Amino acid sequence: MTDVLALETGGHGGLVERPTTVAEAAQLLRDSTGSVLFRGGATKLDWAGRVHDPDLILDTTDLAGVLTYNSADMTASVRAGTTLVALQDHLASNNQWLALDPPTAMTGATVGGLLAAGDSGPSRLRYGGIRDLVIGVTLVLADGTVARSGGHVIKNVAGYDLAKLVHGSLGSLALVAEVVVRLHPKPATSITTSGSADADQATAAALALAASPLEPAAVEWISDRGRGQLYVRNDGTPQFVEATSRRLIHLLAGLGITADPLAPEDAVKAWQNHTAAVLGTQDETVLRIAGRPSDLADLAGHAFDSARKAGVTARLVSSAALGMHTVRLSDGPAPAQAQAFMALRERALARGASVLLRHRATELDDLVDPLGPPPDSVGLLRRVKAQFDPAGRCAPGRFQPWY
Amino acid sequence: MVLTQAAVSSRLHPIAQSLSDQLRRHLGPDRVITDPTRLRTYECDGITGYRVVPALVALPESTQEVALVVEACGRAGLPFVARGAGTGLSGGALPVADGVVIGLARMRKILDIDVVNQRITVEPGVTNADISKAVAVHDLYFAPDPSSQTVCTIGGNIAENSGGAHCMKYGFTTNHVHAMTLVLPDASVVTVGGQGEEGVGPDLRGAVIGSEGTLAIATSITVRLLRKPEAVRTLVADFPSAEAAGAAVSDIIAAGIIPAAVEMLDALAIEACEAAVHAGYSLDTAAALVVELDGPADECADGFRVVQEICVSAGTTHIRIAADPEERAKIWKGRKAAFAAMGRISRDYFVQDGVIPRTRLAEVLARMQTMADEAGLRVANVFHAGDGNLHPLVLYNGTVPGESERGEHLSTAIAELCVQMGGSITGEHGVGTDKACSMPKMFSEDDLAVMKRLRAAFDPDGICNPGKIFPTPRLCGEKPGPYRVHPLEAAGLIERL
């Protein structure tokens, strides 16, 4: 299970270990010292600060597999390295799913990695994010301590919720080794309704839909330079989604948006394009903004303005009703992308939104501070880090200079 | 003998006396309580079996005042316990002897309502129901709905991660909080969470929610509001047995329907509820299911038809459909009054809150019946059938020698049975003082040790609601209530000071 091929490390020179069980992972950590990078599908290795040259890469590729699946109770537990795609395949025979559709699933994201990164997709609007779907977790701390929290039942308030603590921690506190999730029945049908919309219309549509009783499963807006396309998905029984799509078209027409239901094959294509639009390409700078839904038009306007001023191209994918935006900056030299990034981040932070730098060319690392100003809870974050990882082994640099 | 305020104060421990003097200077004399009679109001929460009178109660009215009280406690080395309405059912707000209770009931301002983004910011003393009331005019509401919602506060909901009858579909408090302002045990004030659905870094907000007041005090809370569903349909279906009712629940869920709520009451529970509020439940049935669907009108109507068909094939003997909101409210009034109504059929009772995988319901009900028979006691069942959260009520008569002990023993055994079945000792009431000693049944020493690391990060000195959640030798070696000789004491191995 050990290999030292530099090729395998994706640029990281350290030892790569692939434990197959929680006990093996714990042993590996107990028996080693030095810095360690936990790696699942390697789809988010450069989110936030970069981890340089870890002494050990603990790869969860072989820490995989569905451990329990109780379809009647709609719960499952998996080893953390199980890919979301593999889990969904496993559940499909019972017409169930883990109600998550992050674009990174298409490039191999694992359940553990999704939790550690707090990654989610368009369906978060209806089903919640991974933080809302995880009901239990097993962690391995850097000193090899194995700790569980939560359990196998949906409703449970016994003890602290450590799954929430590691959500968004990007491997900086502990290894996510096993995850228990609640499942949902797969919707009988989905209809995606789509129409052209500018930023103001998209904002108005998102707010109007939230205020309506239509309960869409996803409201997404994809745009590059101003004009864009709105996609609204409704899940449910065929009768219901057809009726809802009609009501939706009426509602959107009132906002000046001409929308139509997409044929099933066109809808599949549209969501594939959406996935590609969120993932971006290698040499782009990709950031994620989360704020208030009503700020969509303002932030989109600033994204395009900042890009134009810096001489780069901005593309935007918004989960409009959630107030979450993925912005991709491309087509310019690193300093220009850095300039656009900094300007947009400043604006987003001023609006009270959060900004996570997801991807960027390595040249950008010298030009931007990936995390931005620390929150007022930074002292507390440092104390949590010191308690969970006193030796500072886990993902050093990930949250520098916060902790 | 009547004691004057001065005489009472002079009986305080010198450290508490100094703290009291200091807090009176800042908060004024009305908002610092040391009078023994008034202090007794704070000696317990909804679990009245545990009682401890605190040294003093402070009633701050702002974040700054909470921080000031916390800082003063830290300097004096006195533990503090935050308290909302005191409706908790696990002794989570039980005071610490010689410690301070920080009563947040005066912090009941609504700070901001953001209608278009569907959120509201409130102080911790605002009641759960008042949040929904404040935004009802906008067709919005706050989803978590614990049975005590007209009284319990959002601060308490944060501490306990409260759910309610509708949490199967809508989740718990933790799924509905955007951001909080916290006063940490070192008196610093921080914000966790934010305006967006996701932030950068570990989710401290999620770690604090449900921590039972042991990590921090939330002084300002922004919660998500939901658009009221277009349609709500409610029915009560009677079944000849709890097993048949349980099978109907499984079939409903297997059909891909996620009901807003599914509640089950057994004959004893129905008898008590009917005696108390006359909600119209059938008195001649072994079990009744309350099923509620909500959502867009078409979807709701479809699902409701399917639910009725399933109830019929599962052998329902009678279906009552709420004709209007008034009838629905009456059905819910009956269900939510269940605990309080037990007084009608039993002098005393213990409430449990265990959770089991729903599919093991029939098995657990049968085991519980056997255990109750063996103990010679009755157990009434009212529970959230959709998510397997049981609320067995162990009925006993405290004036009969030995019954209280047998009841308590049975109650604990039921909670631990839930763990054996792959469930939890608590679904919504919290661990608090009441279930701390059962935690090792559910978690290993390492699990608990790692949870304590989190506690140490927030509260290194252990002054923030100490003695809750985690088992301690003192708590778990002794029984609450009237003094009883500890076995080790009886054996002459330890002495009581």
Interface residues (C-beta under 8 A of the other chain):
Chain A: A48 N70 A72 D73 M74 T75 N95 G118 S120 R124 G128 G129 R131 D132 L139 L141 T145 V146 A147 R148 S149 G151 H152 V153 I154 K155 N156 V157 A158 G159 Y160 D161 L162 A163 K164 L165 V166 H167 G168 S169 S172 L173 H184 P185 K186 A188 L207 A210 A211 S212 P213 L214 E215 G236 T237 Q239 F240 A243 T244 R288 I289 A290 G291 R292 P293 S294 L322 G323 M324 R351 G352 A353 S354 V355 L356 L371 P375 D376 S377 G379 L380 L381 R383 V384 A386 Q387 F388 F399 W402
Chain B: D114 V116 N117 Q118 D139 E160 N161 G163 C167 M168 G171 F172 T174 N175 L184 S188 V189 V190 T191 V192 G194 Q195 G196 E197 E198 G199 V200 G201 P202 D203 L204 R205 G206 A207 I209 G210 S211 R227 K228 P229 E230 S250 I253 A254 G256 I257 I258 G295 P296 A297 D298 E299 D302 V355 I356 P357 R358 T359 H384 D387 G388 N389 G422 G423 S424 I425 T426 G427 E428 H429 G430 V431 K435 M439 M442 F443 S444 D446 D447 L448 A449 V450 M451 R453 L454 R455 A456 A457 F458 P460 I469
